[in-house]
Amino acid sequence: MFFEPKIYSNMSKGTVEVICGSMFSGKTQELIRRLKRLEIAKKKFIIFKPTIDVRYDKNKIVSHNKDCINATSVNNIAEIKEIISDEEVIAIDEAQFFDATLISLCNDLANSGKRVIICGLDMDYLGVPFGIMPSLMAISDSITKLHAVCSYCGDTANYSYRIGTDQNRIKIGEQEEYQALCRVCFNKKKNCE
């Protein structure tokens, strides 16, 4: 005897996709690339970002190379729930800044047939898994982990090293505050502090 899967013909296949990596690895660029493909395909989608991320524009997600797409800034997951309507795809940038209610929202959306694309840092500046990102990766259907180039040796970088002494876990910044480092260079810098 073998198990035959039950097919639900009236249910679209929902998914949760996670794009993660260090700073300067191209996460937002990859998210924008996927969304622009959806525009070409004439799919209905919406993009959210946390209001604390105002590096380039409060109403757009912008990659480090200045590619951009319109987004809706929100303070929390409750605001996302209020805004979502009949979109086929829901995208969320900088997901590490949201709380654990994002995990159940992603599951609920995917279970209802929506495609959910999550983008965020997988580790903080200390090299520790960042916020809800590990849980989002655990529930995801696919993970794309991107890497940067090490600022010191040119090797593959997967750490976001913070320059300076600020020890707040959340600090929005750019190249003047952060460097992408490989494991070896990251550990050397940490041990010199």
C-alpha positions as CSV (number, residue, x, y, z in Angstrom):
1,M,0.0,0.0,0.0
2,F,1.2,3.5,-0.7
3,F,0.0,6.9,0.3
4,E,-1.7,8.9,-2.4
5,P,-1.6,12.7,-1.8
6,K,-5.0,14.5,-1.6
7,I,-5.3,17.1,-4.3
8,Y,-7.2,20.3,-3.5
9,S,-8.2,21.6,-6.9
10,N,-9.6,24.9,-5.6
11,M,-6.5,25.9,-3.7
12,S,-3.6,27.8,-5.2
13,K,-0.1,26.7,-4.1
14,G,1.2,29.3,-1.7
15,T,4.8,29.6,-0.8
16,V,7.2,31.3,1.6
17,E,10.5,32.4,0.0
18,V,13.4,33.8,2.1
19,I,16.2,35.9,0.7
20,C,18.9,36.4,3.3
21,G,22.6,37.1,3.8
22,S,24.9,39.8,5.1
23,M,24.9,43.5,4.4
24,F,26.0,44.4,0.8
25,S,25.2,40.8,-0.4
26,G,22.5,42.0,-2.9
27,K,19.4,40.9,-0.9
28,T,17.3,43.9,-1.7
29,Q,18.5,43.8,-5.3
30,E,17.4,40.2,-5.6
31,L,14.0,41.1,-4.1
32,I,13.6,43.9,-6.6
33,R,14.5,41.6,-9.5
34,R,11.8,39.1,-8.5
35,L,9.2,41.9,-8.1
36,K,10.1,43.4,-11.5
37,R,9.5,40.0,-13.1
38,L,6.1,40.0,-11.4
39,E,5.4,43.4,-13.0
40,I,6.2,42.0,-16.4
41,A,3.9,39.0,-15.7
42,K,1.2,41.4,-14.6
43,K,0.8,39.8,-11.2
44,K,-0.7,41.8,-8.4
45,F,1.8,42.3,-5.5
46,I,2.5,44.6,-2.6
47,I,5.8,45.4,-0.8
48,F,6.2,46.3,2.8
49,K,9.2,47.7,4.7
50,P,9.7,48.8,8.3
51,T,9.3,52.5,9.0
52,I,12.6,52.6,10.8
53,D,14.4,52.0,7.5
54,V,14.7,55.5,6.0
55,R,18.2,55.2,4.5
56,Y,17.2,56.1,0.9
57,D,13.5,56.7,0.8
58,K,10.6,56.2,3.2
59,N,8.3,55.0,0.4
60,K,10.6,52.8,-1.6
61,I,12.9,49.9,-1.1
62,V,16.3,50.8,-2.6
63,S,19.3,48.6,-3.2
64,H,22.8,49.8,-2.5
65,N,23.2,50.3,-6.3
66,K,20.2,52.6,-6.2
67,D,17.7,50.3,-8.0
68,C,14.3,50.9,-6.4
69,I,10.6,50.0,-6.3
70,N,7.7,51.5,-4.4
71,A,6.9,50.1,-1.0
72,T,4.5,50.7,1.9
73,S,6.2,51.6,5.2
74,V,4.6,49.9,8.3
75,N,5.3,49.9,12.0
76,N,4.1,46.4,12.7
77,I,2.4,43.3,11.4
78,A,-1.1,44.5,12.3
79,E,-0.7,47.3,9.8
80,I,0.3,44.7,7.1
81,K,-2.8,42.7,7.9
82,E,-5.0,45.7,7.5
83,I,-3.5,46.7,4.1
84,I,-3.3,43.3,2.3
85,S,-6.3,42.6,0.1
86,D,-6.3,40.6,-3.1
87,E,-2.6,40.6,-4.0
88,E,-1.1,37.4,-5.3
89,V,2.3,38.2,-3.9
90,I,3.3,39.8,-0.6
91,A,6.9,41.0,-0.2
92,I,8.6,42.2,3.0
93,D,12.0,43.8,3.1
94,E,14.2,44.0,6.3
95,A,12.1,41.3,8.0
96,Q,14.5,41.0,10.9
97,F,13.1,44.2,12.3
98,F,9.5,42.7,12.7
99,D,8.3,40.6,15.6
100,A,7.3,36.9,15.7
101,T,3.8,37.6,14.5
102,L,5.3,37.8,11.0
103,I,5.9,34.0,11.2
104,S,2.2,33.2,11.6
105,L,1.2,35.8,9.0
106,C,3.6,34.2,6.5
107,N,2.1,30.7,7.2
108,D,-1.5,32.0,7.0
109,L,-0.8,33.8,3.7
110,A,1.0,30.8,2.1
111,N,-1.7,28.5,3.3
112,S,-4.3,30.7,1.6
113,G,-2.4,30.4,-1.7
114,K,-0.3,33.6,-1.6
115,R,3.3,33.8,-2.5
116,V,5.3,35.5,0.3
117,I,8.8,36.8,-0.3
118,I,10.8,37.7,2.8
119,C,14.1,39.5,2.7
120,G,16.4,40.2,5.6
121,L,19.7,39.9,7.4
122,D,20.3,36.4,8.7
123,M,22.9,37.5,11.3
124,D,23.4,40.7,13.3
125,Y,26.7,42.7,13.7
126,L,27.9,40.2,16.3
127,G,27.4,37.2,14.0
128,V,24.3,36.0,15.9
129,P,21.1,34.9,14.2
130,F,19.0,38.0,13.8
131,G,15.5,38.2,15.3
132,I,12.9,36.1,13.6
133,M,15.0,35.3,10.5
134,P,15.9,31.7,11.7
135,S,12.2,30.9,12.3
136,L,11.3,32.4,8.9
137,M,13.9,30.2,7.2
138,A,12.6,27.2,9.1
139,I,9.0,27.6,7.7
140,S,10.1,28.7,4.2
141,D,9.7,26.6,1.1
142,S,12.9,28.0,-0.3
143,I,15.9,30.0,0.9
144,T,18.3,32.1,-1.2
145,K,21.4,32.9,0.9
146,L,23.5,35.6,-0.8
147,H,27.1,36.6,0.0
148,A,29.1,39.8,-0.3
149,V,32.8,40.3,-0.9
150,C,35.0,40.6,2.1
151,S,36.2,44.2,2.5
152,Y,39.7,43.0,3.6
153,C,40.7,39.9,1.7
154,G,38.2,39.7,-1.1
155,D,36.9,36.3,-0.1
156,T,33.2,35.4,0.2
157,A,31.7,37.4,3.0
158,N,28.7,36.4,5.1
159,Y,29.2,38.7,8.1
160,S,28.1,42.3,8.7
161,Y,30.8,43.9,10.8
162,R,29.9,47.1,12.5
163,I,32.5,49.9,12.6
164,G,32.6,51.8,15.8
165,T,31.5,51.2,19.4
166,D,27.7,51.5,19.2
167,Q,26.3,48.3,20.8
168,N,22.6,48.7,20.0
169,R,21.5,45.6,18.2
170,I,19.5,47.7,15.7
171,K,21.4,50.4,13.9
172,I,20.4,51.3,10.4
173,G,23.5,52.1,8.4
174,E,25.5,52.0,5.2
175,Q,29.2,51.6,4.3
176,E,30.3,54.2,6.8
177,E,28.9,52.0,9.6
178,Y,29.3,48.4,8.3
179,Q,31.7,46.2,6.4
180,A,31.1,42.8,4.8
181,L,33.6,40.4,6.1
182,C,34.5,36.7,5.6
183,R,34.5,34.4,8.7
184,V,38.3,34.7,9.2
185,C,38.4,38.5,8.9
186,F,35.3,38.9,11.1
187,N,36.8,36.8,13.8
188,K,40.2,38.7,13.6
189,K,38.3,42.0,14.0
190,K,36.2,40.7,16.8
191,N,39.2,39.4,18.7
192,C,41.0,42.7,18.4
193,E,38.2,44.7,20.1
